[in-house]
Amino acid sequence: MARSHAALLLLLQVGAIAASGYQYQRDSVGSTFFLQHDLYPGSKMTLHFSPTAPGVPALTRARADAIPFASAKIREILALFSIPAGSPAADAVRFTLAECEAPPVPGVAAQRCATSPEAMVDFAASWLGTRAIHAGTTRLGSSRDGGAAAPPRQAYVVESVRPLPVVGRDMVACHSLPYPYAVFGCHTTTAAVFRVALAGADGSRAEALAACHKDATPGIPWPTYKKLGVTPGSVAVCHFLPQDGKLWMRN
């Protein structure tokens, strides 16, 4: 992987984060919460499927393990990928390293940053107790005019809701983090999962995964329960998986 190419990809990735808010933006689909009983054919909701950041190369485990990945090595990392200190790309690297070095969130059994697809699969398999696993994702279709870009924040109508079997109820959720190569932030979770067909006002379509948490899940902000008018753990609170996320489940 050429260093200058990796730095350019990260700059594009950071630009996409700044322009679109990426998946952590307050109005993005992953941060829009609703009650499970509001998820039925014919229901309407306003969602924003933020554009995913431009792709970065996925490294093999051997290659990734040979590259420093620690805040203490930040100068070496920035030099390795020709990233100027003090640049937005450097800030993104610091952010990801800090996220990956943070202690586990209370209530989450395990969390880890995987620096290669193999490491992500191994983490999911180790916590699910089997290698017979698969990843569920959210998929966006083209709009009425044939475009494939992520649609704007808009109204959607739920066309169908199909529950997916979750053996053992526990899963591993992974999402992309900004870095010169593919890094995945993963954590364990429990939820009921649904495959939801959505039709957007602009004619775009989505096949989204909805995760509904009955427990007081750490990933759901406490003010969300107040906004929804419920107490934590009383009813299932749901959100959709962003399109760059993966939800690993047993087969």
Solvent accessible surface area in square Angstrom, and as a share of the most:
residue,aa,sasa,rsa
1,M,81,0.36
2,A,62,0.48
3,R,135,0.49
4,S,81,0.53
5,H,94,0.42
6,A,0,0.00
7,A,9,0.07
8,L,97,0.48
9,L,25,0.12
10,L,0,0.00
11,L,78,0.39
12,L,90,0.45
13,Q,7,0.03
14,V,21,0.12
15,G,38,0.37
16,A,22,0.17
17,I,46,0.23
18,A,86,0.67
19,A,93,0.72
20,S,17,0.11
21,G,17,0.17
22,Y,6,0.02
23,Q,20,0.09
24,Y,108,0.41
25,Q,69,0.31
26,R,219,0.80
27,D,41,0.21
28,S,1,0.01
29,V,2,0.01
30,G,16,0.16
31,S,39,0.25
32,T,34,0.20
33,F,37,0.16
34,F,17,0.07
35,L,18,0.09
36,Q,66,0.29
37,H,129,0.58
38,D,57,0.30
39,L,16,0.08
40,Y,112,0.43
41,P,82,0.52
42,G,45,0.43
43,S,10,0.06
44,K,157,0.67
45,M,28,0.12
46,T,60,0.35
47,L,0,0.00
48,H,26,0.12
49,F,0,0.00
50,S,8,0.05
51,P,58,0.36
52,T,60,0.35
53,A,15,0.11
54,P,47,0.29
55,G,61,0.59
56,V,29,0.17
57,P,41,0.26
58,A,62,0.48
59,L,16,0.08
60,T,81,0.47
61,R,88,0.32
62,A,79,0.62
63,R,105,0.38
64,A,4,0.03
65,D,102,0.53
66,A,80,0.62
67,I,11,0.05
68,P,34,0.22
69,F,56,0.23
70,A,32,0.25
71,S,47,0.31
72,A,101,0.78
73,K,98,0.42
74,I,30,0.15
75,R,210,0.77
76,E,87,0.39
77,I,0,0.00
78,L,9,0.04
79,A,69,0.54
80,L,57,0.28
81,F,4,0.02
82,S,63,0.41
83,I,9,0.04
84,P,83,0.52
85,A,83,0.64
86,G,65,0.62
87,S,18,0.12
88,P,83,0.52
89,A,1,0.00
90,A,0,0.00
91,D,80,0.41
92,A,11,0.08
93,V,0,0.00
94,R,102,0.37
95,F,90,0.37
96,T,0,0.00
97,L,1,0.00
98,A,58,0.45
99,E,85,0.38
100,C,32,0.19
101,E,93,0.42
102,A,47,0.37
103,P,108,0.68
104,P,84,0.53
105,V,68,0.39
106,P,119,0.75
107,G,76,0.73
108,V,26,0.15
109,A,77,0.60
110,A,12,0.10
111,Q,54,0.24
112,R,141,0.52
113,C,29,0.17
114,A,2,0.02
115,T,21,0.12
116,S,0,0.00
117,P,46,0.29
118,E,73,0.33
119,A,21,0.16
120,M,6,0.03
121,V,41,0.24
122,D,46,0.24
123,F,3,0.01
124,A,0,0.00
125,A,6,0.05
126,S,80,0.52
127,W,112,0.39
128,L,6,0.03
129,G,68,0.65
130,T,45,0.26
131,R,164,0.60
132,A,51,0.39
133,I,21,0.11
134,H,82,0.36
135,A,35,0.27
136,G,7,0.07
137,T,34,0.20
138,T,5,0.03
139,R,131,0.48
140,L,53,0.26
141,G,34,0.33
142,S,60,0.38
143,S,25,0.16
144,R,179,0.65
145,D,128,0.66
146,G,54,0.52
147,G,32,0.30
148,A,92,0.71
149,A,86,0.67
150,A,30,0.23
151,P,12,0.08
152,P,84,0.53
153,R,127,0.46
154,Q,20,0.09
155,A,52,0.41
156,Y,2,0.01
157,V,56,0.32
158,V,1,0.00
159,E,75,0.34
160,S,55,0.35
161,V,38,0.22
162,R,139,0.51
163,P,89,0.56
164,L,33,0.16
165,P,112,0.71
166,V,29,0.17
167,V,79,0.45
168,G,59,0.57
169,R,106,0.39
170,D,42,0.22
171,M,1,0.00
172,V,0,0.00
173,A,13,0.10
174,C,3,0.02
175,H,45,0.20
176,S,27,0.17
177,L,4,0.02
178,P,5,0.03
179,Y,0,0.00
180,P,0,0.00
181,Y,0,0.00
182,A,14,0.11
183,V,1,0.01
184,F,24,0.10
185,G,8,0.07
186,C,3,0.02
187,H,60,0.27
188,T,17,0.10
189,T,19,0.11
190,T,48,0.28
191,A,2,0.01
192,A,45,0.35
193,V,3,0.02
194,F,26,0.11
195,R,25,0.09
196,V,0,0.00
197,A,14,0.11
198,L,1,0.00
199,A,22,0.17
200,G,10,0.09
201,A,73,0.56
202,D,47,0.24
203,G,23,0.22
204,S,3,0.02
205,R,120,0.44
206,A,3,0.02
207,E,67,0.30
208,A,0,0.00
209,L,1,0.00
210,A,1,0.00
211,A,9,0.07
212,C,2,0.01
213,H,11,0.05
214,K,96,0.41
215,D,73,0.38
216,A,48,0.38
217,T,26,0.15
218,P,54,0.34
219,G,60,0.57
220,I,4,0.02
221,P,69,0.43
222,W,173,0.61
223,P,99,0.62
224,T,17,0.10
225,Y,8,0.03
226,K,177,0.75
227,K,181,0.77
228,L,48,0.24
229,G,67,0.64
230,V,29,0.17
231,T,91,0.53
232,P,47,0.30
233,G,34,0.33
234,S,55,0.36
235,V,52,0.30
236,A,15,0.12
237,V,1,0.00
238,C,0,0.00
239,H,35,0.16
240,F,0,0.00
241,L,18,0.09
242,P,15,0.09
243,Q,37,0.16
244,D,29,0.15
245,G,1,0.01
246,K,65,0.27
247,L,6,0.03
248,W,25,0.09
249,M,3,0.01
250,R,46,0.17
251,N,112,0.57
